[in-house]
Amino acid sequence: MMSPLKVLLSIISLFAVLGIIALIYPNDGIHVGDKTLRYPKLTEIFEKQSEADSLSDSTAAADPEEAIREMMEATKRQQFAAFSDSLKFYEDFFEKGRTRFDLPNNDPTWFDRFFLHLELAALESTVVHIVHYGDSQLEEDRISATIREDLQDEFGGAGPGMMPAIMTVPSQTTSHASSGALSRYILFGPKDEEADHSRYGPLAQFAKLNGDATITIQRRKERKGQFPHVGAYKTIRLLTNKSGRLKVRLNVNQTVVDTVGQNDDGTPKEKHSTKVVDAGEPTVDTYNKLKVYTWKLKDTTSIAKMYLSGNAEIYAIAADGAYGVAVDNVAMRGSSGTIFHRIDTELLAESYKAMNARLVIMEYGGNLVPSTSSSNIEWTKKLITRQIQAVQKANPDADILFIGPADMARQKDGQWQTYAALNMTIKALREVALDNGAAYWDMHRVMGGNGAMIKWVNKEPALGFTDHIHFTRRGAAYMGDLFCSALRMHYDYFKFRDRHNISDEKLKDIHKWSTEEQIEKEKNALPERTFLNVKRRTKKAKGGAKK
């Protein structure tokens, strides 16, 4: 048997002989008859090997498509990494923020359709209405006024939106007066104030005209710059029944400039004064049950006076800007919002269409809490489900947002305590909203949960009244600000995706990539932790052995 040394020497000898042959072998080979015997040179052998190595190492360079794919993949990873960090900021709020919205299917893009309508309003010279229904928390235009001002500042718009012909509770933003042959019918009050039909219109109330009447709306004087957008009316509308016999005239205040001489420099001296002028003939749009009179004013006004004569049902008067957003404050004292299924669906649908209502806010629940118990909670859920579905049927093109009750307290054993049924009611309302494709905003959670109203009442200045149920004006404005901040997060998220062309499909890819990256990081971190644990265990074992 040959030793390893002898085997090695044999291999070296063989290579040496082959090398010598390669060196002395003729370049053009050895000719035998018509055949030529060739032997490769050493340079050829090493060059081929080098080429093979080079080819193996640069497959991507030899394939341009592969190189482009790798470059695009690297760029995509870089973009995804940058997008993922920004998206995480928003999505952390959507998941954990105290003022967050609860959204159907946890879809943070739920508001996209609404935001698109708001952005298109200026381009298309249209007014988008947000109809804000609620109970007595909304009286005096509370909460709604703050939301309106914020959105009109962002998207344009003016005016207080829709108002009833007869207002029994004053508004903090708009002075409203009516006189003459008007009778009021409401769906959310005592039985003797209801009509003998269901034609209540978009405000769940109407005024019956039987003769002559006047309705005047006017911006209230601003308090320290509050609500600057609410008074610049550019569009006035009147919603009535189609079959009504009505004559209507509109007067508005208009600023007139007269020349009253010359200034010292020779320029005309002008005097500005306000005069009452006739707004002219309105355009009339007729639906199956609804008739809408519209005045497009040449200049903005803060006072409008309407003269009515005849027999008709007056569903609403609306004062808006030329374009932008309008927020209608529809407060229903004592209501739980269980009246929508009783409004004539066709009339309600035509009203929403005429006013271009794209978001319907239903802020209810506080009046349900005192009577709610485990024995009737399922009945409550069915009742609220019916209301949401009634609005959806009348306006399938609008999004619906349900705002649940705030924290509420009552005295028990001499102490103020949150109502026992409040959390049960909130849970039921949230489930109903989400199950029916509506979003939900939890005022109770936003305030801080159980006991929060007690703290709001005790704040200086107070944010809640001493009844421990209603907000003060300051508290309502603060709640409106919190709502707008939460909505602003969704709008910023909408704009971020728009700026970077992040489609729904791309968003899914980013989330998938982010998940895979996280898994990879955890996987790579595992050996290091295992190694450290082994080292610790080894040291411990050695220490034990020494003892």
VENTA-V572633 format. One record per backbone hydrogen bond with DSSP energy under -1.0 kcal/mol. CO is the residue of the C=O (numbers start at 1). NH is the residue of the N-H. Records with the same first field share a line. If there is no record, write none. Layout:
CO=NH  NH
This chain:
3=7
4=8
5=9
6=10
7=11
8=12
9=13
10=14
11=15
12=16
13=17
14=18
15=19
16=20
17=21
18=22
19=23
20=24
21=25
26=29
30=37
32=35
35=32
37=30
41=45
42=46
43=47
44=48
45=49
46=50
47=51
48=52
49=53
50=54
51=55
52=56
53=57
54=58
58=62
63=67
64=68
65=69
66=70
67=71
68=72
69=73
70=74
71=75
72=76
73=77
74=78
75=79
76=80
77=81
78=82
79=83
80=84
81=85
82=86
83=87
84=88
85=89
86=90
87=91
88=92
89=93
90=94
91=95
92=96
93=97
97=100
102=440
103=106
104=107
107=110
109=112
111=115
112=116
113=117
114=118
115=119
116=120
117=121
120=124
121=126
126=324
128=326
129=358  359
130=328
131=361
132=330
133=363
134=332
135=138
136=139
138=141
140=172
141=145
142=144
143=147
144=148
145=149
146=150
147=151
148=152
149=153
150=154
151=155
152=156
156=325
161=319
163=317
173=220
175=218
177=216
179=214
180=182
181=210
183=208
185=206
190=193
191=194
193=186
198=200  344
200=205
201=204
204=187
206=185
207=314
208=183
209=312
211=310
212=181
213=308
214=179
215=306
216=177
217=304
218=175
223=226
229=159
231=233
233=301
234=297
235=320
236=295
237=318
238=293
239=315  316
240=291
241=244
245=311
247=309
249=307
250=279
251=305
252=277
254=275
256=273
258=271
261=269
263=266
267=263
269=260
271=258
273=256
275=254
277=252
283=294
285=292
289=242
290=287
291=240
292=285
293=238
294=283
295=236
301=233
302=219
303=253
304=217
305=251
306=215
307=249
308=213
309=247
310=211
311=245
312=209
313=241
314=207
316=239
317=163
318=237
319=161
320=234  235
324=128
326=130
328=132
330=134
332=335
339=342
340=343
344=348
345=349
346=350
347=351
348=352
349=353
350=354
351=355
352=357
356=129
358=399
359=131
360=401
361=133
362=403
365=369
369=372
373=376
376=380
377=381
378=382
379=383
380=384
381=385
382=386
383=387
384=388
385=389
386=390
387=391
388=392
389=393
390=394
391=395
395=398
399=360
400=439
401=362
402=441
403=364
408=419
410=417
412=415
415=412
417=410
419=422
421=425
422=426
423=427
424=428
425=429
426=430
427=431
428=432
429=433
430=434
431=435
432=436
433=438
434=437
439=402
440=102
441=404
442=446
443=447
444=448  449
449=452
451=455
452=456
453=457
454=458
456=463
463=472
465=468
468=409
470=465
472=476
473=477
474=478
475=479
476=480
477=481
478=482
479=483
480=484
481=485
482=486
483=487
484=488
485=489
486=490
487=491
488=492
489=493
490=494
491=495
492=496
493=497
494=498
495=499
496=500
497=502
498=501
501=503
503=507
504=508
505=509
506=510
507=511
508=512
509=513
510=514
511=515
512=516
513=517
514=518
515=519
516=520
517=521
518=522
519=523
520=524
521=525
522=526
525=529
526=530
527=531
528=532
529=533
530=534
531=535
532=536
533=537
534=538
535=539
536=540
537=541
538=542
539=543
540=544
541=545
542=546
543=547
